Amino acid sequence: MLKIYSVAEARQSILKRIPPDETAVPPAMLERLAVTFGEQISPEDAVRRILRDVRSRGDAALYEWSAKLDGFPADAALRVPAAALSAALAGLDPETRAALELAAERIREFHRRQPLTSWLTNDLGGTLGQLIRPIQRVGLYVPGGTAPLPSSVLMAAIPAQVAGVKEIVVVTPPQRMANCKLQITGLPDYALISRVILAACALCGVSEVYALGGAQAIAALAYGSQSIPAVDKIFGPGNLFVTLAKRQVFGAVGIDGLAGPTETVVIADETAKPAWVAADLLAQAEHDVLASAILLTPSRGLAEKVQIEVARQMESLPRNQILGQSIPNQSGIVITQDLDEAAALNNAYAPEHLCLAVRDPWTLSEKINNAGGIFMGEHSFEVLGDYVAGPSHVMPTGGSARFASPLNTWDFVHIISLIALNPATTDQIAPLAAKIARAEGLEAHARSADCRVSKE
């Protein structure tokens, strides 16, 4: 049952952010770790050991951990053969392929409109400016799990290509689902990788793909191994172990952020269609047992109708076991005084997705400061953003929308400052640099500036 909360109740429950370090680890996970490592160990320590082992032993460690954690055979190659990529794309049903192609076209066109421009000025005594350069090599982690996401390949690889990245690597975990197996002569049995993920890679022109998941995949991307060159930055969501690994390798390599469970907020008034609102909440809640789907509304009548609709629609959904946990535990309906209070609650919560199912979404949007993406009106529903609208669906979670942005082409470039001052400007500002340096007690800095000043 989707519960109805007062604002005060919601602030102490579904709208209360818990720091990642305080999130409880399920006992079953701790038991599995104890079996795997032969002792009681935390997820952080488990990840640390895997990272250290891969950094030290390279491919040998990758094979051992992949065999232990994913059942990966010792005689199989980590890299997915080119034949598997081309066969996956060729074997994709025409309608799915057409949908992916249209999505790719819209994603590419959207990101082409984002300006990435170097600039120079001669107004400050010489030439100063910023040079925009693409990151040379990036790694994309694409989850497998119960819902392989080919859309995540498109949403990360295409902005990278638009930004000018030359080398794009995909890692995706081998799976044990028989319906994912590629029937290709000469392809080892390990290739239990989602065919549609491989097809999406081929569609994007990404040819370097590895059957590798978990913390060991992040270690390979960060540190490299005998068969996998290291990357400069890692992108993509994953489970707890992937997230912990990304956090621990940061500094040796760049990361896009630390992704948490998906979350959506719907602000709705009495004009919203209850069945549509319920469908939008369920669409996000089915991702994961920790996913959250929250309705903020001043209309109790709408709230009660949505509550009934959620229960009705859940009955026929195949991921009912997941919904049976995410809906009662992480989700809910909050009755607000008005839409202004709903907007204020949203800004404090800073959700990944915000859907405005109200009479005048444009006016309400002016009061929104924090959200990964704003979906304006009931015809711009969030599922379109997941797949075909155009912007990347990789958005900040866990309240990080207060300071972070959706994945975009700027994530795949870096800025180099250019300083080319003329001698007259150097004569003018070098004494100022020396003065500041001496105020900081850095005499060598000051003398470096002094010796450049013209004595004429």
C-alpha positions, 0 to 999 in steps of 0.5 A: 500500500502506498501510504499517505503522510502529513508533511511532518511525518514525511520529513521524518521518513520518506523525505529524510535523507540518510548519508550513504555511510549510515545506510544499513547493510543487509545481514544477508550481504554480510553473510555472503561476504563472510563466506566469500572472504572467510571472515566477517568483513565490511563491504568497504573492506571487501572492495578495498581488498579486491582493488588492491589485488587487481592493482597488484596482480592484474588479469590474474586477479580479475579472473579469480574474482570474476570466477568467484563472484560471477562464475566466469570461466578461467578459459574465456577471454575478458574482451567480448569478441567483435563477432558477438557485438555485430551478431547482437545488433544483427539479431535484434528485432527490427522494432527494438532496433528502430527504437534504439536508433531513434533514441540515439539520434535524439540523444546525439542531436540534443548534446550537439547543441550544448556549446563546448567552445574554447575562448581567447581574449587579448584585453588583459595584456597579452592573450588569456583564455581556456582551451576545451579538450576531450578526455582521451579514454573513458570507461562506462560501467553498464549494469546487468542485474535483473534489468539490463539497460541498453539505454544507459549505453546510449545515454553515456557513450553518445555524449562522450562521442559528441564531446570528442572522446576517442576511446570509449570502453564498456564493462558489463557483468557476465550474467547467468540468465539463459535467455541472454546467451548468444548463440554464436559459433566459437563464442564461449559459454561465458557470453551470458551478456545481455544481447540488447546491451551488446547491440547498443554498443554496436549501434553506438560504434563502441567496440571495446567491451569487456565481460566484467562487473563489480569492484573488479571491473572498476579496479581494471578501469582505474588501474589497468591490467595486462589486457585492459588499459586504464581509463582517465574517467569512469562513468555509470551506476552500479550496485553498492560494491561498484559505488564503493569502488568508484569512491575508493579509486577517485583520485587515481582516476576521475569519476562521474559521481556516486549513484544511488537508487533511482528516485522520482517526485511528482508534484500534482494538483487536482487536474492530474489524472490519477491513473497516469500519476500512479503509472509514473510512480510505479515506473520508477519504483520497479527499478529497485527495492530501494527506489523511491517514488513520492507524490506531493499534492495539496489535493487529498482527493487526488491522493486517495485516487492515486493510492487506489490506482497504485494498488490496482496497477501493481497487481498486473506488473511482473516486478511485483516483488520489487514493488512490494518493497519499494512502494511501502518502504521508500515511497508515499504520498505527502499532503501539502498545504499548497503547491508552494509548499510542495516546491519547497519540499522538493527543493529540500529533497533535491530529487533525481526526477521531478514531474510537474503534473499541474495546471501550469507547470511553467509557472511552478518550475520558476520555484524549483531550484533542485532537481536532476531533470524537470518533466513539464506536464503529463505529456512529458512524463519521466519514462520518455526521459529514460529512453528517447527524449534526448537529455541523458537519463544519468542524473544526480541521486541521493540529494546531490541534485543540490550541486550536481548536474545530469550527465552531459558533454562537459563531463567528458572534457577538461579545461586548460587555462592558457596564459600568454602575457606580453612583457609590458603586462608582466612588468606591471603585475609581477611586482604585485605577485611578489608582494602577495608571495612575500605576504604568504612567506614564499620568498622563492616565489617573490624572487621568481617574479622580481627577476622578470621585471624589466630594469630599464 
